[in-house]
């Protein structure tokens, strides 16, 4: 048995009838490279042979009675590969719009907590002889980096595959009873005062650096006595609450998903020419696409939006382990600026300041704080916040933008070449839009997910990313 951390369990507690804690991906494949047809049976066999490389695939949850403590992972005694690896097909003509619609529908179904928290679908009927594999897994089991490890376990560097070694003997766990679980919880709760003391010391030590940080929001009372280092107009435009937009409203249970691929070489050319980072360019592209979409809907705020950007805090020693080692930082998103080069410069400064602010806090602060949340109370708090629409009114950011570096060489899935890898992330109450990008083999593959009703034309926003790259490339060339 392995107990979930408080941060892992937080992704379980966040779930409501409209909010899901799983994340996913769509791998578009060219099966012509395979040594044999990519059938459901072959896919099941390939994944079965690699289960020892993906421990999360055979683990299911066991809850502590009354929600007194974080739940545990156990090796599922009833594991059934046929339940988790399924098949479906698109009707003719099998275009990308149909793929997006089908993926959004499957993504809007919660995972069964009585089984390992993942599902995989082989999708046939795509135009051009392509196939796709849609995968979803609960965020309680993986973060972005460990999701890359999962991808690495399933994919190969050649169509012929690789020797994954002999699987070690696997022993399933006996489902523990209530009394042993409660006894474990008593020991955990006894150690909470010591954990609280350590957390307090870490936060207190970081307060001076945070107070002086140029990246924190404007706090008039504090700023009167503690001036910030290097503060500027750019960094002080964001406040404690994000501006309202059409997608910052209560969300429903249904989703839309759209995707687009941009050339990584073009993004890197802008990076080199302007002395910024790839992530700065990604933020600027997202800002430009959002500006166009908001203008289309007569909803463009006068000031910048605020984006939350996930940050991995996984150390070298923690590489290859599952679970979540993630934090987050917030940065201004210059949708209020019309000039693409000004937006890029703003993003560069905003991300630099956000990193300074994030660095002023303990790396494991989010994980440490969440460790104190009792699951029974955390779940009730999430549902109460949804009913009261607290996040909508007090939201510190408008959306999440995530950039996950991926492999740079061609990979193969059961012999079929991976053509593109598109992420499907999660949205939360009051924040009905997420923009995530995964780089792979010379492409930057954007996956945009939203509430179905709040952003009914999500495909247009995805198309604006392509337009923004063209405009920014031209602006750089003429600068």
C-alpha angles and dihedrals in degrees: 000000000000123000121226118240119241090256092051090049091048089070088057093046093052093065120110131158087281103032122069127194099209130099128202150181141212117220112198109207140193104217093189090086093060124105089224136014117287101239130163090255092052092048091050090050093049093049092045090055090055102043090109088061092053107047093176091067093070100038125096133183129265114190124216110240114268090005092272094146142011114291125249136237115231131181101261111244090199099047112160119184092195090061092055103039111058141161138230136162136217120232119242131318089029096203129168093263090059091047090052092049094049094046090050092052094050091044090056092065118093119235121251107254091202090070136043106298102247142083133187129197128196104213118202133180098063117150119260093033092287127144131198137210117211115196130182128183132172117264088227087074103041145017128201096282096045087045087060089051089053090051090050091054093054100040131069136206093233137034090246091064125219141267106269093182129239114311112244118241108284121215120191121219127246110242104255121235127241097256096056091046093051090047090054090048092054090057091048094050091049089062095050097094090057092049090049092053092051091048092050092051091051094050094046091052091053098048098087093053092045094049091053095042115120088213101065120099121268110279107180097195094050095039089057090066104020112044114202123242114252096351115177140178091258093054096043098053094087118076136186095285129051118235118257120262134171091262096051095083136096111301131221131217097267129085144202123207130192132174142195137179124221128187111259090207091062092049091050091048089058090046092054095043095051101033095240135119131265088247090054089055091048091052091048092050091050091048091052094047091048091048091055093047094047091048089052088057096042089242105113110140120223092236134042125289119238121237128197112219119197115227126197115230094180111138127215090259090054096052113120093026123114129230128061127312097165140126132175141228131195127226137178116258111209102222087142093067118086099195114082094212091051089051090052093049091047091051091050092054094041093051092046090053092045090054090051091052093046091049091055091066129068110272093232097043095115092048093045095049093048090052089075095056111107107220094228091055096037092057092048090048092053092051093046092050089052093051093047092043089229096155091052092056100036101032113152092196140023103221145344120256116189131182115194117187112223139184118305098206129072114272135194132221112207087333096312116115115247105236099176138356115209123185126222109197134177135271128207138213110292092008106080100171135067128178116196128171130196121193118217136161098340097322136098106216113202122199117190120191128183146158106285095235101036094057106024093164098049091142088066091056090051090051090052089063088064091047091049093054090052092049094046092048091053092046091053092048092053097041 
